[in-house]
Amino acid sequence: MDWQAFEVSIKLALLTSMSLLPIGLAIAYFLAKSKFSGRGTIEAVITLPLVLPPTVLGYFLLVGMDNNSFFGSLFVTLTGHSLAFSFVGLWFASIIYSLPFAVQPMLRSLEQIAPEIREAAWCSGLSKWKTFFKIELPLAWPGIITAMVLSFAHTLGEFGVVLMIGGNIAGETRTVSIAIYDSVLAFDHQQAQAMSLTLLVVALITISVVYTFNHYRSNTRVL
Amino acid sequence: MLQVSLQQSRPTKLDVELRCEKGEVLALVGPSGAGKSTVLRCIAGLQSSQQGVILCKDQLWFDSKKGVHQSPQQRRVGMVFQSYALFPHLTVKDNIQLALDVDKKNHQQDVKQLLKQVHLGGLEHRYPHQLSGGQQQRVALARALARQPQVLLLDEPFSAVDKVTRRKLYLELNTLRRGLNMPIVLVTHDLDEAAMLADSMCVIHQGKTLQQGTPEQVLYRPDNVAVARQVDVRNLLSATLKDNNGQLQLSWNNYLFTVTSSSSFVAGQKVHWTLSPSKVLLHQRVRPSRGEHENPVTGVIQDMVTLRGITTVLIIVEQSNGDLLQMDLPEHVAMRNQLKVGETITVSLLSEAIHLMAD
């Protein structure tokens, strides 16, 4: 078992899902509130990673992170390190890759809150921030939990984008899925099997948690 | 006192003038889509109109010319939404406590007191989905009152409850309002509800306020035909005024009626007239009276409907082009006089109850 690859994968998945909490919530809140005509286009762009082949997305991200590109050169100037083939680059790419998995559940749960609930809070004297923290956030909580778990699981199983952006640097960018691929190429089926099974169990547990949680909520509370 | 003046051309047309005194219930009535809820939302600060002024006591809440637009939080309004809009994840107690906590100086009221006021003690720890429609309405009312609002706004608060509960809630609101020293604006499309609960009534149609007055004035003495149609007056007819020895009389088909309120009209003028069905008096067959000389009309009974002890008789007037008159009378009077469909009867139209409106 390549425990180092597991460590990289879990660290990446945790950081990605935690980063997507504020980013996804901000985007979802903005989309839930806005009614402008370009909303469909923005939603489509956010959902694009869901339908785009990971290698295509990975290619564009690689080009964007190149030291000669605007972002790549900016990162080099600020940190002295290259963005491509680094853990930070992988983290950034994972945020983009898992964005639809975070935004969609959050957006759906925010849209389900009737506008009158928000207005009733304002009429009760609650400020917009207080309304968000005391009313909207608790009501959107199931969607937020789902978003976090899905983006964690999705990042854990990431392969194409990791291969394009991160390469295969042990302890830095080699994730479990890359390690499995390596093991198969090296005919080490025992290690490939062990890691695949572990990943399968982790994925099953996380998805089961989401379904059980949502099922529990729908049985205990009418929202 | 609340004074509202709103004008807007887009997206929905608004031309609203209304006022509501302290302790008074003003019912805003009109059909669906007339703009009633829009007016209420403008008062609450949830939306604004292109032009206008909203003044509450001596506070300017909205003035388009001065660029004043206070937020709902600043306005101190109590609002009961049509759907009640209770916070579903909070208990009854927390729903109310949240509104109480906003004003830290508010020590005078507590949740228990408020729930007692709306007859809902003992349900503090329930969630909204565990309450009936009537109970939810009471919680919404308690939450609206928690901030000690300067104005109470009720947006069709009885539309989501069954008829039996509604009647109970009418009585409760009527008792509660006596202790509330603030303007109360009630939006409803139910004229009976408005007449029962309100001191003042304002008719709104296609975003325009047509008339404000007491329910008696609006329902029985509408300013014009548009109001009459909105309040669904049951005898709305047209006629011409004639001069008879210096006194104006109403010429309708082959009848000539005496009217008392004709000072603002002239002879020859075409007018609309209305008369409450309860002011049409039956000439009793068994006991004729002197009042029978007053504007007598003969007709044939086309139909009869009895509801809760009141019989409505539909009469096709003789010597007319099929004009219909409606008459309300106690059920026992209809029975005593053995009224039947197809029979010819004579009635008197009370001259002081005939209300004229310009064409």
Interface residues (C-beta under 8 A of the other chain):
Chain A: A114 E116 I117 E119 A120 A121 W122 C123 S124 G125 L126 S127 K134 I135 P138 L139 R221 V222 L223
Chain B: A44 L46 S71 P72 Q73 R76 V77 G78 M79 F81 Q82 S83 A85 L86 F87 P88 H89 L98 A99 V102 D103 Y127 H129 R143 A144 A146 R147
